[in-house]
Amino acid sequence: MIKHGYSPVLTFRRYRLFIFIQAMVLAWIFSGCAGPRPVPGEKDISRKAGKLLEKLSRQEASPDRFKGYGRYSLDSPDGRFSGRMAWAVKQPDMFRAEILDVSGRPYTTLASDGKWLYIHLKAENKFYKKPGTQATFSRVIGVPVTVRDIVVFLSGRVPVHAYQAAQVQAGGATGVRKGPVLFLRGKWNRPVEEIHFDGDTLSPVRVVMYSRTGAFAYQVDISGRLQPEPTAYTFFQTLLFQDSEHHGIKIIADRLWPDVELPPSIFTLKKR
């Protein structure tokens, strides 16, 4: 006989609700014992990573505009090429490069006016123009480096891409002077960038970039410093850009001229 006001179904539902609340409370207690969790929107940066990021944020100032002249060697699936090249830069995304072959004849012209990327392959008489926001030089050098990044590297600094977490590990790729490696990661623990430092000077010697999907994009090996007199600016002397198969381009700066006048017209190409 069922008592007045008593419902087995209602009692069972209350019992399930009580069990659910108990489980949620226990989960909250044990998750708290497991340590703090990252707060959405806040960056998770270890103490060592914070020091290296601060060092990078204090990278030496670079000129707003400059010209350079040096040598290059290109290693591609089609063979190896070398010669001279000249470049002009206006921060943050205006760029011009004249690439000559080994005999000194014009081989390729690259330009970016901040909105468009222009490529003129003179040997093949081909002209390309595409939006410059995320455009890369993969068609020319086989490495998907963006205009903004190559401008930063040529300016003597390391680009730091947007990240959500930063950690440091020992044992970088710096020979007998292995230093720390700064790992930058995005959401869902996606790799963004690695920066390898020299063990003695804590100067950056290698940068590894990853794509938006977390796949390896390219790496840059850095060596030497060049300071054009009488300025206080310091530039990287040698930059080696490589893909996963070690194809890419090495740029060696021989001379640099900071704070020179650069007409805007040089950063635009027209098809002839």
C-alpha atoms as an extended CHARMM CRD file, in Angstrom:
* protein
*
       272  EXT
         1         1  MET       CA              0.0000000000        0.0000000000        0.0000000000  PROA      1               0.0000000000
         2         2  ILE       CA              1.4020000000        3.4040000000       -1.0580000000  PROA      2               0.0000000000
         3         3  LYS       CA              1.2890000000        6.1130000000        1.5550000000  PROA      3               0.0000000000
         4         4  HSD       CA             -0.5340000000        9.3610000000        0.7970000000  PROA      4               0.0000000000
         5         5  GLY       CA              1.8640000000       11.9560000000       -0.8230000000  PROA      5               0.0000000000
         6         6  TYR       CA              4.5510000000        9.3830000000       -1.6120000000  PROA      6               0.0000000000
         7         7  SER       CA              5.7230000000        8.8350000000       -5.2170000000  PROA      7               0.0000000000
         8         8  PRO       CA              8.3590000000        6.1840000000       -6.0610000000  PROA      8               0.0000000000
         9         9  VAL       CA              9.2320000000        7.9630000000       -9.3160000000  PROA      9               0.0000000000
        10        10  LEU       CA              9.7700000000       11.3110000000       -7.5830000000  PROA      10              0.0000000000
        11        11  THR       CA             11.8580000000        9.6690000000       -4.8570000000  PROA      11              0.0000000000
        12        12  PHE       CA             14.0580000000        7.9570000000       -7.4620000000  PROA      12              0.0000000000
        13        13  ARG       CA             14.6210000000       11.2540000000       -9.3120000000  PROA      13              0.0000000000
        14        14  ARG       CA             15.6100000000       12.9840000000       -6.0570000000  PROA      14              0.0000000000
        15        15  TYR       CA             18.0170000000       10.1480000000       -5.3150000000  PROA      15              0.0000000000
        16        16  ARG       CA             19.6480000000       10.4910000000       -8.7730000000  PROA      16              0.0000000000
        17        17  LEU       CA             19.9570000000       14.2550000000       -8.2710000000  PROA      17              0.0000000000
        18        18  PHE       CA             21.6230000000       13.6870000000       -4.8790000000  PROA      18              0.0000000000
        19        19  ILE       CA             24.1410000000       11.2370000000       -6.4010000000  PROA      19              0.0000000000
        20        20  PHE       CA             24.8920000000       13.6650000000       -9.2690000000  PROA      20              0.0000000000
        21        21  ILE       CA             25.5490000000       16.5520000000       -6.8540000000  PROA      21              0.0000000000
        22        22  GLN       CA             27.8300000000       14.3430000000       -4.7560000000  PROA      22              0.0000000000
        23        23  ALA       CA             29.8160000000       13.3470000000       -7.8530000000  PROA      23              0.0000000000
        24        24  MET       CA             30.2070000000       16.9690000000       -8.9450000000  PROA      24              0.0000000000
        25        25  VAL       CA             31.4230000000       17.9960000000       -5.4750000000  PROA      25              0.0000000000
        26        26  LEU       CA             33.9600000000       15.1670000000       -5.3650000000  PROA      26              0.0000000000
        27        27  ALA       CA             35.1930000000       16.0080000000       -8.8680000000  PROA      27              0.0000000000
        28        28  TRP       CA             35.6310000000       19.6540000000       -7.8600000000  PROA      28              0.0000000000
        29        29  ILE       CA             37.5570000000       18.6650000000       -4.7100000000  PROA      29              0.0000000000
        30        30  PHE       CA             39.9180000000       16.2880000000       -6.4900000000  PROA      30              0.0000000000
        31        31  SER       CA             40.4890000000       18.6280000000       -9.4140000000  PROA      31              0.0000000000
        32        32  GLY       CA             41.5140000000       21.2740000000       -6.9030000000  PROA      32              0.0000000000
        33        33  CYS       CA             44.0010000000       18.8720000000       -5.3530000000  PROA      33              0.0000000000
        34        34  ALA       CA             45.5310000000       18.2340000000       -8.7490000000  PROA      34              0.0000000000
        35        35  GLY       CA             46.8550000000       21.7940000000       -8.9450000000  PROA      35              0.0000000000
        36        36  PRO       CA             45.7880000000       25.0170000000      -10.6500000000  PROA      36              0.0000000000
        37        37  ARG       CA             44.3940000000       24.8420000000      -14.1520000000  PROA      37              0.0000000000
        38        38  PRO       CA             45.0550000000       27.4730000000      -16.8180000000  PROA      38              0.0000000000
        39        39  VAL       CA             42.4140000000       30.1750000000      -16.8880000000  PROA      39              0.0000000000
        40        40  PRO       CA             40.9150000000       30.6690000000      -20.3630000000  PROA      40              0.0000000000
        41        41  GLY       CA             42.3500000000       33.8100000000      -21.9410000000  PROA      41              0.0000000000
        42        42  GLU       CA             45.3850000000       33.8730000000      -19.6450000000  PROA      42              0.0000000000
        43        43  LYS       CA             48.8460000000       32.7710000000      -20.7550000000  PROA      43              0.0000000000
        44        44  ASP       CA             50.6040000000       29.8950000000      -19.0280000000  PROA      44              0.0000000000
        45        45  ILE       CA             54.2600000000       31.0000000000      -18.8440000000  PROA      45              0.0000000000
        46        46  SER       CA             56.9090000000       29.3180000000      -16.6990000000  PROA      46              0.0000000000
        47        47  ARG       CA             59.4050000000       31.4520000000      -14.7990000000  PROA      47              0.0000000000
        48        48  LYS       CA             62.3350000000       30.5020000000      -17.0510000000  PROA      48              0.0000000000
        49        49  ALA       CA             60.2570000000       31.1170000000      -20.1540000000  PROA      49              0.0000000000
        50        50  GLY       CA             59.2690000000       34.5210000000      -18.8280000000  PROA      50              0.0000000000
        51        51  LYS       CA             62.9200000000       35.5300000000      -18.4730000000  PROA      51              0.0000000000
        52        52  LEU       CA             63.7470000000       34.5010000000      -22.0400000000  PROA      52              0.0000000000
        53        53  LEU       CA             60.6550000000       36.2530000000      -23.3890000000  PROA      53              0.0000000000
        54        54  GLU       CA             61.6770000000       39.3910000000      -21.5240000000  PROA      54              0.0000000000
        55        55  LYS       CA             65.1240000000       39.1480000000      -23.0960000000  PROA      55              0.0000000000
        56        56  LEU       CA             63.5450000000       38.8590000000      -26.5390000000  PROA      56              0.0000000000
        57        57  SER       CA             61.2870000000       41.8310000000      -25.8320000000  PROA      57              0.0000000000
        58        58  ARG       CA             64.4370000000       43.8730000000      -25.1900000000  PROA      58              0.0000000000
        59        59  GLN       CA             65.9730000000       42.9480000000      -28.5270000000  PROA      59              0.0000000000
        60        60  GLU       CA             68.1190000000       45.7080000000      -29.8950000000  PROA      60              0.0000000000
        61        61  ALA       CA             66.2230000000       48.3540000000      -31.7950000000  PROA      61              0.0000000000
        62        62  SER       CA             66.3640000000       48.1380000000      -35.5610000000  PROA      62              0.0000000000
        63        63  PRO       CA             66.2400000000       51.0140000000      -38.0470000000  PROA      63              0.0000000000
        64        64  ASP       CA             62.9200000000       51.9290000000      -39.5940000000  PROA      64              0.0000000000
        65        65  ARG       CA             64.4780000000       51.5200000000      -43.0510000000  PROA      65              0.0000000000
        66        66  PHE       CA             67.7420000000       50.1440000000      -44.3810000000  PROA      66              0.0000000000
        67        67  LYS       CA             69.4950000000       48.5920000000      -47.3710000000  PROA      67              0.0000000000
        68        68  GLY       CA             71.7140000000       45.5310000000      -47.4890000000  PROA      68              0.0000000000
        69        69  TYR       CA             74.0590000000       43.7670000000      -49.8700000000  PROA      69              0.0000000000
        70        70  GLY       CA             75.4790000000       40.2840000000      -49.6440000000  PROA      70              0.0000000000
        71        71  ARG       CA             75.6040000000       36.7480000000      -50.9670000000  PROA      71              0.0000000000
        72        72  TYR       CA             73.1340000000       33.9120000000      -51.1740000000  PROA      72              0.0000000000
        73        73  SER       CA             73.1570000000       30.1890000000      -51.8800000000  PROA      73              0.0000000000
        74        74  LEU       CA             69.9410000000       28.4330000000      -52.8180000000  PROA      74              0.0000000000
        75        75  ASP       CA             69.5310000000       24.6860000000      -52.3710000000  PROA      75              0.0000000000
        76        76  SER       CA             66.4280000000       23.3770000000      -54.1430000000  PROA      76              0.0000000000
        77        77  PRO       CA             65.2240000000       20.0760000000      -55.6510000000  PROA      77              0.0000000000
        78        78  ASP       CA             66.3040000000       21.4920000000      -59.0260000000  PROA      78              0.0000000000
        79        79  GLY       CA             69.8890000000       22.0450000000      -57.9110000000  PROA      79              0.0000000000
        80        80  ARG       CA             72.1130000000       24.5420000000      -56.1610000000  PROA      80              0.0000000000
        81        81  PHE       CA             72.4450000000       28.1760000000      -57.1370000000  PROA      81              0.0000000000
        82        82  SER       CA             74.4700000000       31.0490000000      -55.7260000000  PROA      82              0.0000000000
        83        83  GLY       CA             75.1770000000       34.6760000000      -56.4230000000  PROA      83              0.0000000000
        84        84  ARG       CA             74.7500000000       38.1670000000      -55.0610000000  PROA      84              0.0000000000
        85        85  MET       CA             71.6580000000       39.8990000000      -53.7730000000  PROA      85              0.0000000000
        86        86  ALA       CA             70.6300000000       43.3520000000      -52.5990000000  PROA      86              0.0000000000
        87        87  TRP       CA             67.6530000000       44.1940000000      -50.4150000000  PROA      87              0.0000000000
        88        88  ALA       CA             65.7740000000       47.1720000000      -49.0310000000  PROA      88              0.0000000000
        89        89  VAL       CA             63.4630000000       47.1620000000      -45.9960000000  PROA      89              0.0000000000
        90        90  LYS       CA             60.9560000000       49.5560000000      -44.4900000000  PROA      90              0.0000000000
        91        91  GLN       CA             59.2980000000       48.3830000000      -41.2860000000  PROA      91              0.0000000000
        92        92  PRO       CA             57.1430000000       46.4520000000      -40.7780000000  PROA      92              0.0000000000
        93        93  ASP       CA             56.2240000000       44.8160000000      -44.0980000000  PROA      93              0.0000000000
        94        94  MET       CA             57.7780000000       46.6530000000      -47.0490000000  PROA      94              0.0000000000
        95        95  PHE       CA             60.5200000000       44.7130000000      -48.7740000000  PROA      95              0.0000000000
        96        96  ARG       CA             62.4890000000       44.6320000000      -52.0280000000  PROA      96              0.0000000000
        97        97  ALA       CA             65.1580000000       42.1590000000      -53.1060000000  PROA      97              0.0000000000
        98        98  GLU       CA             67.1660000000       41.8730000000      -56.3050000000  PROA      98              0.0000000000
        99        99  ILE       CA             68.6280000000       38.4010000000      -56.7330000000  PROA      99              0.0000000000
       100       100  LEU       CA             71.4670000000       38.0150000000      -59.2380000000  PROA      100             0.0000000000
       101       101  ASP       CA             72.8820000000       34.8190000000      -60.6710000000  PROA      101             0.0000000000
       102       102  VAL       CA             76.5220000000       33.7820000000      -60.4070000000  PROA      102             0.0000000000
       103       103  SER       CA             77.4320000000       35.9100000000      -63.4430000000  PROA      103             0.0000000000
       104       104  GLY       CA             75.7490000000       38.9920000000      -62.0120000000  PROA      104             0.0000000000
       105       105  ARG       CA             72.6870000000       38.9800000000      -64.2700000000  PROA      105             0.0000000000
       106       106  PRO       CA             69.2270000000       39.7340000000      -62.7480000000  PROA      106             0.0000000000
       107       107  TYR       CA             67.5560000000       36.4610000000      -61.8010000000  PROA      107             0.0000000000
       108       108  THR       CA             64.5450000000       37.2990000000      -59.6030000000  PROA      108             0.0000000000
       109       109  THR       CA             62.9640000000       40.4160000000      -58.1250000000  PROA      109             0.0000000000
       110       110  LEU       CA             60.8310000000       40.2550000000      -54.9830000000  PROA      110             0.0000000000
       111       111  ALA       CA             58.8070000000       43.1490000000      -53.6010000000  PROA      111             0.0000000000
       112       112  SER       CA             56.1070000000       43.8600000000      -51.0440000000  PROA      112             0.0000000000
       113       113  ASP       CA             54.3250000000       47.1720000000      -50.4560000000  PROA      113             0.0000000000
       114       114  GLY       CA             52.4790000000       45.9330000000      -47.3770000000  PROA      114             0.0000000000
       115       115  LYS       CA             49.3560000000       45.0040000000      -49.3290000000  PROA      115             0.0000000000
       116       116  TRP       CA             50.6720000000       42.9330000000      -52.2160000000  PROA      116             0.0000000000
       117       117  LEU       CA             53.5460000000       40.5510000000      -52.7580000000  PROA      117             0.0000000000
       118       118  TYR       CA             55.1910000000       40.7620000000      -56.1800000000  PROA      118             0.0000000000
       119       119  ILE       CA             57.4570000000       38.1280000000      -57.7030000000  PROA      119             0.0000000000
       120       120  HSD       CA             59.1820000000       38.5350000000      -61.0580000000  PROA      120             0.0000000000
       121       121  LEU       CA             61.0280000000       35.4370000000      -62.2340000000  PROA      121             0.0000000000
       122       122  LYS       CA             63.1410000000       37.0530000000      -64.9210000000  PROA      122             0.0000000000
       123       123  ALA       CA             64.7820000000       33.8940000000      -66.1930000000  PROA      123             0.0000000000
       124       124  GLU       CA             61.3340000000       32.4240000000      -66.9320000000  PROA      124             0.0000000000
       125       125  ASN       CA             59.6950000000       35.7860000000      -67.6830000000  PROA      125             0.0000000000
       126       126  LYS       CA             56.8970000000       35.0700000000      -65.1900000000  PROA      126             0.0000000000
       127       127  PHE       CA             55.1440000000       37.5980000000      -62.9670000000  PROA      127             0.0000000000
       128       128  TYR       CA             53.0800000000       36.8930000000      -59.8460000000  PROA      128             0.0000000000
       129       129  LYS       CA             51.0330000000       39.1960000000      -57.6500000000  PROA      129             0.0000000000
       130       130  LYS       CA             49.0520000000       38.0830000000      -54.6110000000  PROA      130             0.0000000000
       131       131  PRO       CA             47.6950000000       39.5710000000      -51.3570000000  PROA      131             0.0000000000
       132       132  GLY       CA             50.5770000000       40.0860000000      -48.9720000000  PROA      132             0.0000000000
       133       133  THR       CA             48.8600000000       39.4870000000      -45.6130000000  PROA      133             0.0000000000
       134       134  GLN       CA             49.9380000000       35.8540000000      -45.2410000000  PROA      134             0.0000000000
       135       135  ALA       CA             51.8780000000       35.4840000000      -48.4830000000  PROA      135             0.0000000000
       136       136  THR       CA             55.1540000000       33.5700000000      -48.3270000000  PROA      136             0.0000000000
       137       137  PHE       CA             58.2890000000       33.1590000000      -50.4180000000  PROA      137             0.0000000000
       138       138  SER       CA             57.8210000000       29.4010000000      -50.8650000000  PROA      138             0.0000000000
       139       139  ARG       CA             57.5320000000       29.7270000000      -54.6540000000  PROA      139             0.0000000000
       140       140  VAL       CA             61.0260000000       31.2630000000      -54.8600000000  PROA      140             0.0000000000
       141       141  ILE       CA             63.0710000000       29.7810000000      -52.0240000000  PROA      141             0.0000000000
       142       142  GLY       CA             60.9430000000       26.7560000000      -51.1040000000  PROA      142             0.0000000000
       143       143  VAL       CA             60.4600000000       28.0010000000      -47.5370000000  PROA      143             0.0000000000
       144       144  PRO       CA             57.0800000000       29.4130000000      -46.4020000000  PROA      144             0.0000000000
       145       145  VAL       CA             58.4810000000       32.4530000000      -44.5880000000  PROA      145             0.0000000000
       146       146  THR       CA             56.1820000000       35.4810000000      -44.5850000000  PROA      146             0.0000000000
       147       147  VAL       CA             57.1770000000       39.0040000000      -45.5770000000  PROA      147             0.0000000000
       148       148  ARG       CA             56.8540000000       40.2890000000      -42.0140000000  PROA      148             0.0000000000
       149       149  ASP       CA             59.0250000000       37.4980000000      -40.6400000000  PROA      149             0.0000000000
       150       150  ILE       CA             61.8110000000       37.9240000000      -43.1840000000  PROA      150             0.0000000000
       151       151  VAL       CA             61.7860000000       41.6740000000      -42.4860000000  PROA      151             0.0000000000
       152       152  VAL       CA             62.2170000000       40.9640000000      -38.7650000000  PROA      152             0.0000000000
       153       153  PHE       CA             65.0440000000       38.4690000000      -39.3430000000  PROA      153             0.0000000000
       154       154  LEU       CA             66.8890000000       40.7930000000      -41.7270000000  PROA      154             0.0000000000
       155       155  SER       CA             66.4990000000       43.5300000000      -39.1070000000  PROA      155             0.0000000000
       156       156  GLY       CA             68.5070000000       41.4750000000      -36.6120000000  PROA      156             0.0000000000
       157       157  ARG       CA             65.6030000000       40.3430000000      -34.4460000000  PROA      157             0.0000000000
       158       158  VAL       CA             63.5540000000       37.1940000000      -33.8700000000  PROA      158             0.0000000000
       159       159  PRO       CA             59.8140000000       37.2730000000      -34.5900000000  PROA      159             0.0000000000
       160       160  VAL       CA             57.6820000000       35.9980000000      -31.7170000000  PROA      160             0.0000000000
       161       161  HSD       CA             54.3370000000       34.6580000000      -32.9080000000  PROA      161             0.0000000000
       162       162  ALA       CA             51.1450000000       34.7630000000      -30.8490000000  PROA      162             0.0000000000
       163       163  TYR       CA             51.1110000000       32.0150000000      -28.2020000000  PROA      163             0.0000000000
       164       164  GLN       CA             49.1110000000       30.7580000000      -25.2310000000  PROA      164             0.0000000000
       165       165  ALA       CA             51.7800000000       28.8630000000      -23.2620000000  PROA      165             0.0000000000
       166       166  ALA       CA             55.5620000000       29.0870000000      -22.9570000000  PROA      166             0.0000000000
       167       167  GLN       CA             57.9410000000       26.5310000000      -21.4450000000  PROA      167             0.0000000000
       168       168  VAL       CA             61.7130000000       25.9820000000      -21.4490000000  PROA      168             0.0000000000
       169       169  GLN       CA             63.6940000000       22.7850000000      -21.9650000000  PROA      169             0.0000000000
       170       170  ALA       CA             67.4290000000       22.1940000000      -21.9200000000  PROA      170             0.0000000000
       171       171  GLY       CA             69.5510000000       20.9080000000      -24.7740000000  PROA      171             0.0000000000
       172       172  GLY       CA             69.1630000000       23.0480000000      -27.8660000000  PROA      172             0.0000000000
       173       173  ALA       CA             70.8160000000       22.5750000000      -31.2520000000  PROA      173             0.0000000000
       174       174  THR       CA             73.8840000000       24.7070000000      -30.5720000000  PROA      174             0.0000000000
       175       175  GLY       CA             76.7570000000       22.2450000000      -30.7210000000  PROA      175             0.0000000000
       176       176  VAL       CA             79.0020000000       22.1220000000      -27.6580000000  PROA      176             0.0000000000
       177       177  ARG       CA             77.3170000000       25.2240000000      -26.2250000000  PROA      177             0.0000000000
       178       178  LYS       CA             73.8290000000       23.8320000000      -25.9890000000  PROA      178             0.0000000000
       179       179  GLY       CA             71.5090000000       26.2990000000      -24.3590000000  PROA      179             0.0000000000
       180       180  PRO       CA             67.8400000000       26.4670000000      -23.3940000000  PROA      180             0.0000000000
       181       181  VAL       CA             64.9990000000       26.0540000000      -25.8730000000  PROA      181             0.0000000000
       182       182  LEU       CA             61.9090000000       28.2250000000      -25.5660000000  PROA      182             0.0000000000
       183       183  PHE       CA             58.7480000000       26.3930000000      -26.6680000000  PROA      183             0.0000000000
       184       184  LEU       CA             55.7160000000       28.4960000000      -27.5600000000  PROA      184             0.0000000000
       185       185  ARG       CA             52.3490000000       26.7750000000      -27.8980000000  PROA      185             0.0000000000
       186       186  GLY       CA             48.8760000000       27.8930000000      -28.8780000000  PROA      186             0.0000000000
       187       187  LYS       CA             45.4370000000       26.6240000000      -27.9640000000  PROA      187             0.0000000000
       188       188  TRP       CA             44.9830000000       22.8740000000      -27.5560000000  PROA      188             0.0000000000
       189       189  ASN       CA             48.7440000000       22.6020000000      -26.9620000000  PROA      189             0.0000000000
       190       190  ARG       CA             49.4500000000       23.2820000000      -30.6560000000  PROA      190             0.0000000000
       191       191  PRO       CA             53.1710000000       24.0080000000      -31.3080000000  PROA      191             0.0000000000
       192       192  VAL       CA             53.7550000000       27.5550000000      -32.5550000000  PROA      192             0.0000000000
       193       193  GLU       CA             57.4800000000       28.2540000000      -32.3670000000  PROA      193             0.0000000000
       194       194  GLU       CA             60.7920000000       27.0810000000      -30.9010000000  PROA      194             0.0000000000
       195       195  ILE       CA             63.6510000000       29.4580000000      -30.1390000000  PROA      195             0.0000000000
       196       196  HSD       CA             67.0470000000       27.8980000000      -29.4000000000  PROA      196             0.0000000000
       197       197  PHE       CA             69.5780000000       29.9550000000      -27.4530000000  PROA      197             0.0000000000
       198       198  ASP       CA             73.3550000000       29.8060000000      -27.2090000000  PROA      198             0.0000000000
       199       199  GLY       CA             74.4770000000       28.3670000000      -23.8760000000  PROA      199             0.0000000000
       200       200  ASP       CA             77.0720000000       31.0980000000      -23.2380000000  PROA      200             0.0000000000
       201       201  THR       CA             75.5250000000       34.3110000000      -24.5330000000  PROA      201             0.0000000000
       202       202  LEU       CA             71.8120000000       33.3670000000      -24.5500000000  PROA      202             0.0000000000
       203       203  SER       CA             71.6390000000       34.7770000000      -28.0610000000  PROA      203             0.0000000000
       204       204  PRO       CA             69.1340000000       33.1200000000      -30.4230000000  PROA      204             0.0000000000
       205       205  VAL       CA             70.8250000000       30.6470000000      -32.7680000000  PROA      205             0.0000000000
       206       206  ARG       CA             67.8860000000       28.7310000000      -34.2280000000  PROA      206             0.0000000000
       207       207  VAL       CA             64.1880000000       29.4100000000      -34.7190000000  PROA      207             0.0000000000
       208       208  VAL       CA             61.6910000000       26.7130000000      -35.6990000000  PROA      208             0.0000000000
       209       209  MET       CA             58.3080000000       27.8310000000      -37.0100000000  PROA      209             0.0000000000
       210       210  TYR       CA             55.1350000000       25.7390000000      -37.1790000000  PROA      210             0.0000000000
       211       211  SER       CA             52.0710000000       26.1560000000      -39.3820000000  PROA      211             0.0000000000
       212       212  ARG       CA             48.5520000000       26.9240000000      -38.1850000000  PROA      212             0.0000000000
       213       213  THR       CA             47.8730000000       23.1800000000      -38.0610000000  PROA      213             0.0000000000
       214       214  GLY       CA             50.9160000000       22.5330000000      -35.8650000000  PROA      214             0.0000000000
       215       215  ALA       CA             53.0200000000       20.9740000000      -38.6230000000  PROA      215             0.0000000000
       216       216  PHE       CA             56.6700000000       21.8950000000      -39.1320000000  PROA      216             0.0000000000
       217       217  ALA       CA             56.9460000000       24.9040000000      -41.4680000000  PROA      217             0.0000000000
       218       218  TYR       CA             60.6240000000       25.9060000000      -41.5600000000  PROA      218             0.0000000000
       219       219  GLN       CA             63.6550000000       26.6420000000      -39.4330000000  PROA      219             0.0000000000
       220       220  VAL       CA             66.2000000000       29.4540000000      -39.4220000000  PROA      220             0.0000000000
       221       221  ASP       CA             69.7870000000       29.0350000000      -38.2350000000  PROA      221             0.0000000000
       222       222  ILE       CA             71.4320000000       32.2710000000      -37.0970000000  PROA      222             0.0000000000
       223       223  SER       CA             75.1560000000       32.9610000000      -36.8210000000  PROA      223             0.0000000000
       224       224  GLY       CA             77.3960000000       35.9890000000      -36.5820000000  PROA      224             0.0000000000
       225       225  ARG       CA             76.6190000000       39.6280000000      -35.9710000000  PROA      225             0.0000000000
       226       226  LEU       CA             77.2820000000       42.6650000000      -38.1460000000  PROA      226             0.0000000000
       227       227  GLN       CA             77.3570000000       46.2440000000      -36.8500000000  PROA      227             0.0000000000
       228       228  PRO       CA             77.6680000000       48.9110000000      -39.5540000000  PROA      228             0.0000000000
       229       229  GLU       CA             79.7540000000       51.8280000000      -38.3480000000  PROA      229             0.0000000000
       230       230  PRO       CA             79.2090000000       54.3760000000      -36.9600000000  PROA      230             0.0000000000
       231       231  THR       CA             75.7120000000       53.1980000000      -35.9450000000  PROA      231             0.0000000000
       232       232  ALA       CA             74.7450000000       51.1720000000      -32.8830000000  PROA      232             0.0000000000
       233       233  TYR       CA             72.5120000000       48.8210000000      -34.8590000000  PROA      233             0.0000000000
       234       234  THR       CA             73.3680000000       45.1140000000      -34.8620000000  PROA      234             0.0000000000
       235       235  PHE       CA             72.1770000000       42.7070000000      -37.5480000000  PROA      235             0.0000000000
       236       236  PHE       CA             72.3990000000       38.9470000000      -38.0310000000  PROA      236             0.0000000000
       237       237  GLN       CA             75.2260000000       38.2320000000      -40.4580000000  PROA      237             0.0000000000
       238       238  THR       CA             74.1330000000       34.7890000000      -41.6670000000  PROA      238             0.0000000000
       239       239  LEU       CA             70.5860000000       33.4470000000      -41.9370000000  PROA      239             0.0000000000
       240       240  LEU       CA             69.8960000000       29.9180000000      -43.1700000000  PROA      240             0.0000000000
       241       241  PHE       CA             66.2280000000       29.2500000000      -43.9890000000  PROA      241             0.0000000000
       242       242  GLN       CA             65.3880000000       25.5490000000      -44.4990000000  PROA      242             0.0000000000
       243       243  ASP       CA             62.3640000000       23.3110000000      -44.9410000000  PROA      243             0.0000000000
       244       244  SER       CA             61.9700000000       19.7770000000      -43.5710000000  PROA      244             0.0000000000
       245       245  GLU       CA             64.1490000000       18.3810000000      -46.3930000000  PROA      245             0.0000000000
       246       246  HSD       CA             66.9200000000       20.9410000000      -45.8120000000  PROA      246             0.0000000000
       247       247  HSD       CA             66.1130000000       22.8600000000      -48.9710000000  PROA      247             0.0000000000
       248       248  GLY       CA             66.2130000000       26.6140000000      -48.6640000000  PROA      248             0.0000000000
       249       249  ILE       CA             68.3830000000       29.6900000000      -48.8630000000  PROA      249             0.0000000000
       250       250  LYS       CA             71.3880000000       31.0360000000      -46.9830000000  PROA      250             0.0000000000
       251       251  ILE       CA             71.7880000000       34.8220000000      -46.8650000000  PROA      251             0.0000000000
       252       252  ILE       CA             75.1040000000       36.3460000000      -45.8110000000  PROA      252             0.0000000000
       253       253  ALA       CA             75.1040000000       40.0920000000      -45.2190000000  PROA      253             0.0000000000
       254       254  ASP       CA             78.3200000000       41.8550000000      -46.2650000000  PROA      254             0.0000000000
       255       255  ARG       CA             77.2790000000       45.5030000000      -46.0190000000  PROA      255             0.0000000000
       256       256  LEU       CA             74.3300000000       47.3560000000      -44.5010000000  PROA      256             0.0000000000
       257       257  TRP       CA             73.1840000000       50.9770000000      -44.7020000000  PROA      257             0.0000000000
       258       258  PRO       CA             70.6900000000       51.9700000000      -41.9830000000  PROA      258             0.0000000000
       259       259  ASP       CA             68.4190000000       55.0390000000      -42.0700000000  PROA      259             0.0000000000
       260       260  VAL       CA             68.5910000000       55.6110000000      -45.8230000000  PROA      260             0.0000000000
       261       261  GLU       CA             65.9060000000       57.2080000000      -47.9570000000  PROA      261             0.0000000000
       262       262  LEU       CA             63.7330000000       54.6580000000      -49.7520000000  PROA      262             0.0000000000
       263       263  PRO       CA             61.0890000000       55.8730000000      -52.2060000000  PROA      263             0.0000000000
       264       264  PRO       CA             57.7760000000       53.9770000000      -51.8920000000  PROA      264             0.0000000000
       265       265  SER       CA             57.8550000000       53.1290000000      -55.5950000000  PROA      265             0.0000000000
       266       266  ILE       CA             60.6400000000       50.5660000000      -55.1460000000  PROA      266             0.0000000000
       267       267  PHE       CA             58.2990000000       48.2990000000      -53.1540000000  PROA      267             0.0000000000
       268       268  THR       CA             55.8960000000       47.8990000000      -56.0740000000  PROA      268             0.0000000000
       269       269  LEU       CA             56.3810000000       45.9560000000      -59.3000000000  PROA      269             0.0000000000
       270       270  LYS       CA             54.4210000000       46.2390000000      -62.5180000000  PROA      270             0.0000000000
       271       271  LYS       CA             54.0520000000       43.5830000000      -65.1400000000  PROA      271             0.0000000000
       272       272  ARG       CA             55.7580000000       44.5260000000      -68.3870000000  PROA      272             0.0000000000
